[in-house]
Amino acid sequence: MKQAIIGYHKDDENDWVAQLHCGHFQHVRHNPPFINRPWVIEEAGRLLMLGFTLECKKCDLGAPKDSY
């Protein structure tokens, strides 16, 4: 199920995590050549992606909301 990005935070390993509208979190790493998300590196890029939808597998599984 597609869910909009509403914010970001960093995890314990200093990786960026998107906070989704549904209440789930999803890592948004930039790890070329396997994962190309250069927009996550700079704050301006992350701000531009607010509202962008990501596929939320946790919603598909009916998982409870994530918490910090």
N, C-alpha and C positions, 0 to 999 in steps of 0.2 A: 504494500500500500504506500502510495506517495504521501510524504509529509513535508511541510515547509520548515526551513531552518529559521529559528527565531532568536538564536544567540549562540555563543561559543564559550567554552572554558578549556583550560588545560588540565590533563590528567596528571597522575603522580610521576609519569615518565616524561613530562613536558611536551606531550603530543596534543594537538588540537582536537577537540571534541565538539561536534555540532549538537546543539540542543534543539530538538524537533518539536513542532506544535503539539504532537500527541503526548509529549512527556518523556519520550525515549531519547537516549543519547547515541551518537554514532561518530566514530573516529573519522576524521577527514585529513588523512596524512598525505603529504607530498613525498613520495618515495620512488622517483624514477629509476628504471624504466617501467616498473610494474604498476605504480599508481602515479598518475600525473594530475596533480591539483596545485599548480603554482599559485593560484589565487589564495591559498590558505597561508602563505608565507607572510604577506603584508596585511596590515589592518584594513587598508583600503579595499583590498581584494575580498577579504572576509565580509566587509560591510556590503559590497556589491552583491554578494551571494545570499544576503538575508532575503527570505521569501522564496528562494530556489527550493525545489522539492527534491528529496532523496527517497529512494526506495527503503522503507522501514520494514525489515524482516521481523522485528519484534512485534509490530502490529499484526503482521500476518499470523504470528504464533499466539497472539492474545496475551503477550507478556505484560506484567504490571509495569507501571511507570518507573523510570530510573530515578535515583536520588544521588546527591553528592556524597 
